[in-house]
Amino acid sequence: MGFKEAISYCFRNYLGFNGRAARSEYWYWTLFVTLLVIVTLLIDLTVFGFNTTGVNPMTSIAVLATLLPSIAVSIRRLHDIDRTGWWVLLGLSGIGEIVLLVCACMRGTVGANRFGPDPLEGKV
């Protein structure tokens, strides 16, 4: 899955918590959100100046717009390694973020698992 394909799929399937997401889909989405936040922070700095309150309106809108798709792709990524989506709640703890990072880097289950068919099946 390419960059544009991953982004469009995540926005189209923003409430799709079923199925599986390949590593490329997850990491392209993460790259997109990171770049989006950097750009909106720069816009906030340019338009509103240095803000000591910590509230950046453009960045807040961008984060809110990508929140549900980010949760959905994270859950689908966990499904790819045959873990339940509830593992996303580990991100609420400090050590849990490290566990989720390791899980996101793991190779997915080859073939179908209990969450659906392999997203890479038929692709090289």
Rosetta silent file (secondary structure, phi, psi, omega in degrees, C-alpha in Angstrom):
SEQUENCE: MGFKEAISYCFRNYLGFNGRAARSEYWYWTLFVTLLVIVTLLIDLTVFGFNTTGVNPMTSIAVLATLLPSIAVSIRRLHDIDRTGWWVLLGLSGIGEIVLLVCACMRGTVGANRFGPDPLEGKV
SCORE:     score description
SCORE:     0.000 S_00000001
   1 L     0.000  129.079 -179.904    0.000    0.000    0.000 S_00000001
   2 L   -85.099  176.161 -176.229    1.398    3.366   -1.030 S_00000001
   3 H   -60.168  -55.596 -177.601    1.285    6.669    0.837 S_00000001
   4 H   -62.974  -40.466  179.862   -1.720    8.188   -0.954 S_00000001
   5 H   -63.430  -41.304  179.968   -3.614    4.905   -0.936 S_00000001
   6 H   -65.246  -42.571 -178.450   -3.056    4.461    2.819 S_00000001
   7 H   -66.276  -47.051 -178.956   -4.208    7.999    3.634 S_00000001
   8 H   -65.302  -37.661  179.109   -7.330    7.804    1.490 S_00000001
   9 H   -65.832  -41.472 -179.641   -8.185    4.356    2.854 S_00000001
  10 H   -65.437  -37.875  177.347   -7.812    5.504    6.468 S_00000001
  11 H   -71.047  -37.328  178.097  -10.099    8.491    5.876 S_00000001
  12 H   -68.740  -33.856 -175.038  -12.657    6.342    4.027 S_00000001
  13 L  -109.736   40.749 -172.709  -12.554    3.668    6.729 S_00000001
  14 L   -70.291  -18.115  175.026  -12.320    6.008    9.715 S_00000001
  15 L  -111.871   15.522 -179.568  -14.914    4.057   11.708 S_00000001
  16 L   -88.957   94.832 -179.846  -13.764    0.638   10.499 S_00000001
  17 L   -93.590   -0.159  177.982  -12.514   -1.103   13.597 S_00000001
  18 L   -98.782  157.601  178.258  -12.848   -4.546   11.989 S_00000001
  19 L    94.063 -166.130 -174.824  -10.292   -6.161    9.740 S_00000001
  20 L  -131.884  151.734  177.457   -6.550   -5.824    9.573 S_00000001
  21 L  -123.478  129.353  177.376   -4.050   -3.122    8.617 S_00000001
  22 L   -70.357  163.299  178.592   -0.639   -3.872    7.161 S_00000001
  23 H   -57.430  -40.799 -177.599    2.450   -2.203    8.570 S_00000001
  24 H   -62.154  -41.139  178.421    2.696    0.070    5.537 S_00000001
  25 H   -61.419  -46.665 -178.675   -0.844    1.391    6.053 S_00000001
  26 H   -63.206  -48.373 -174.927   -0.181    2.101    9.734 S_00000001
  27 H   -73.956  -32.481  173.233    3.207    3.751    9.258 S_00000001
  28 H   -65.420  -39.618  177.298    2.127    5.847    6.256 S_00000001
  29 H   -64.136  -43.647  178.934   -0.818    7.086    8.320 S_00000001
  30 H   -62.130  -41.627  176.786    1.510    7.876   11.239 S_00000001
  31 H   -61.959  -45.031  179.583    3.846    9.775    8.901 S_00000001
  32 H   -59.639  -46.778 -178.711    0.900   11.719    7.463 S_00000001
  33 H   -65.005  -40.924  178.568   -0.409   12.721   10.911 S_00000001
  34 H   -62.155  -46.977  178.353    3.067   13.735   12.077 S_00000001
  35 H   -64.044  -39.180  178.292    3.653   15.905    9.004 S_00000001
  36 H   -61.924  -43.550  179.527    0.160   17.399    9.329 S_00000001
  37 H   -65.846  -40.226  178.125    0.773   18.366   12.961 S_00000001
  38 H   -62.766  -45.599 -179.778    4.144   19.934   12.101 S_00000001
  39 H   -63.302  -44.284 -179.309    2.594   21.984    9.278 S_00000001
  40 H   -68.890  -32.156  174.148   -0.319   23.137   11.430 S_00000001
  41 H   -64.266  -41.598  177.594    2.040   24.066   14.256 S_00000001
  42 H   -64.524  -38.291  176.752    4.033   26.201   11.824 S_00000001
  43 H   -64.815  -43.579  178.078    0.807   27.834   10.621 S_00000001
  44 H   -60.388  -43.060  178.723   -0.213   28.499   14.226 S_00000001
  45 H   -64.505  -38.587 -178.978    3.168   30.067   14.964 S_00000001
  46 H   -71.049  -45.580 -174.721    2.977   32.214   11.847 S_00000001
  47 H   -80.570  -44.744 -172.922   -0.597   33.396   12.271 S_00000001
  48 H  -104.320   -6.435 -178.501   -0.952   33.560   16.046 S_00000001
  49 L    76.556 -175.812 -179.813    2.656   33.944   17.176 S_00000001
  50 L   -70.340  122.951 -173.638    4.242   32.103   20.072 S_00000001
  51 L  -106.578  115.279 -177.952    1.405   30.967   22.286 S_00000001
  52 L   -82.857  -12.222 -179.714    2.206   30.498   25.973 S_00000001
  53 L   -79.005  -17.920  179.863   -1.204   28.983   26.788 S_00000001
  54 L    85.484    2.946  179.124   -0.440   25.834   24.802 S_00000001
  55 L  -100.358  116.364  178.055   -3.638   26.083   22.765 S_00000001
  56 L  -117.146  110.039 -171.473   -2.994   26.083   19.032 S_00000001
  57 H   -61.396  -44.866 -177.851   -6.280   26.260   17.103 S_00000001
  58 H   -66.357  -41.535  179.388   -5.127   24.840   13.746 S_00000001
  59 H   -66.573  -39.450  177.848   -3.227   22.002   15.381 S_00000001
  60 H   -61.844  -41.935  178.383   -6.186   21.198   17.629 S_00000001
  61 H   -64.206  -42.626 -179.824   -8.480   20.957   14.597 S_00000001
  62 H   -63.892  -42.358 -179.824   -5.983   18.711   12.782 S_00000001
  63 H   -66.228  -43.140  178.557   -5.610   16.404   15.781 S_00000001
  64 H   -64.736  -36.018 -179.808   -9.369   16.163   16.257 S_00000001
  65 H   -69.022  -27.184 -177.575   -9.880   15.464   12.541 S_00000001
  66 H  -105.475    3.586 -176.259   -7.409   12.570   12.606 S_00000001
  67 H   -65.295  -55.020 -179.388   -8.247   11.151   16.038 S_00000001
  68 H   -62.737  -45.390  176.509  -10.852    8.543   15.021 S_00000001
  69 H   -61.228  -32.953  179.284   -8.955    7.351   11.930 S_00000001
  70 H   -67.866  -42.484  177.507   -5.810    7.025   14.077 S_00000001
  71 H   -64.268  -43.345 -178.424   -7.582    4.902   16.666 S_00000001
  72 H   -62.951  -45.255 -178.787   -9.168    2.772   13.941 S_00000001
  73 H   -69.561  -30.759  176.152   -5.900    2.099   12.100 S_00000001
  74 H   -66.476  -42.156  178.603   -4.184    1.303   15.419 S_00000001
  75 H   -66.140  -42.663  178.453   -6.848   -1.246   16.265 S_00000001
  76 H   -64.933  -33.648  177.105   -6.652   -2.788   12.789 S_00000001
  77 H   -65.384  -42.245  176.794   -2.851   -2.947   13.139 S_00000001
  78 H   -63.519  -37.138  176.692   -3.224   -4.837   16.422 S_00000001
  79 H   -62.025  -33.528 -179.020   -5.666   -7.179   14.689 S_00000001
  80 H   -64.818  -29.642  177.837   -2.981   -7.902   12.088 S_00000001
  81 L   -98.941   17.980  175.201   -0.709   -9.306   14.785 S_00000001
  82 L    65.128   40.034  173.908   -3.668  -11.241   16.262 S_00000001
  83 L  -116.459  150.719  177.846   -4.207   -8.981   19.277 S_00000001
  84 L   -73.811  153.993 -178.892   -7.515   -7.521   20.378 S_00000001
  85 H   -66.579  -18.060  179.456   -8.164   -3.812   19.830 S_00000001
  86 H   -63.671  -16.417  177.595   -8.485   -3.235   23.556 S_00000001
  87 H   -62.872  -18.754  177.834   -4.691   -3.225   23.663 S_00000001
  88 H   -58.584  -30.192  179.578   -4.912    0.377   22.426 S_00000001
  89 H   -64.818  -16.605  175.629   -5.784    1.301   25.996 S_00000001
  90 H   -62.463  -24.696  179.585   -2.210    0.393   26.954 S_00000001
  91 H   -64.115  -14.473  178.825   -1.247    3.711   25.372 S_00000001
  92 H   -74.919  -16.317  176.817   -2.740    5.460   28.380 S_00000001
  93 L  -106.084  157.142 -178.397    0.196    4.276   30.481 S_00000001
  94 H   -62.776  -48.824 -178.236    3.817    5.221   29.908 S_00000001
  95 H   -70.709  -27.604 -179.854    5.162    1.695   29.466 S_00000001
  96 H   -63.762  -31.789  177.955    2.157    0.761   27.327 S_00000001
  97 H   -63.799  -36.513  178.051    3.257    3.159   24.600 S_00000001
  98 H   -68.266  -41.770  178.166    6.500    1.226   24.247 S_00000001
  99 H   -61.284  -44.018  179.272    4.575   -2.055   24.052 S_00000001
 100 H   -65.897  -35.638  176.803    2.310   -0.609   21.325 S_00000001
 101 H   -63.774  -43.536  177.513    5.328    0.657   19.387 S_00000001
 102 H   -63.420  -41.956  178.873    6.854   -2.814   19.445 S_00000001
 103 H   -62.602  -39.511 -179.399    3.508   -4.303   18.373 S_00000001
 104 H   -66.691  -25.325 -179.394    3.247   -1.832   15.472 S_00000001
 105 H   -87.353  -14.632 -177.353    6.686   -2.933   14.240 S_00000001
 106 L   -69.832  150.028  175.371    5.914   -6.655   14.371 S_00000001
 107 L   -72.833  139.711 -179.462    5.205   -8.606   11.220 S_00000001
 108 L   -69.668  165.463  176.587    1.533   -9.480   10.855 S_00000001
 109 L   -63.975  130.284  178.141    0.104  -12.964   11.011 S_00000001
 110 L   -76.694  129.972 -177.921    0.648  -14.805    7.742 S_00000001
 111 L    81.829 -175.602 -178.477   -2.672  -15.878    6.280 S_00000001
 112 L   -71.052  147.557  170.557   -6.075  -15.354    7.796 S_00000001
 113 E  -129.575 -168.834 -174.314   -6.521  -14.990   11.533 S_00000001
 114 L   -68.315  -10.615 -178.979   -9.604  -14.477   13.715 S_00000001
 115 L  -101.485   -5.130  176.345   -9.863  -10.841   12.587 S_00000001
 116 E   139.370 -174.367 -178.661   -9.936  -11.459    8.855 S_00000001
 117 L   -72.983  161.264  178.487   -7.831  -12.235    5.795 S_00000001
 118 L   -66.413  125.461  179.680   -4.201  -11.211    5.409 S_00000001
 119 L   -67.738  -17.702 -179.480   -4.046   -7.629    4.008 S_00000001
 120 L   -98.376    0.758 -177.539   -0.895   -8.553    2.071 S_00000001
 121 L   -62.185  127.807 -179.316   -2.326  -11.712    0.539 S_00000001
 122 L    88.077   -1.396  178.206   -1.755  -11.684   -3.200 S_00000001
 123 L  -115.276  152.287 -179.736    0.803   -8.862   -2.962 S_00000001
 124 L  -103.165    0.000    0.000    4.551   -9.181   -3.029 S_00000001
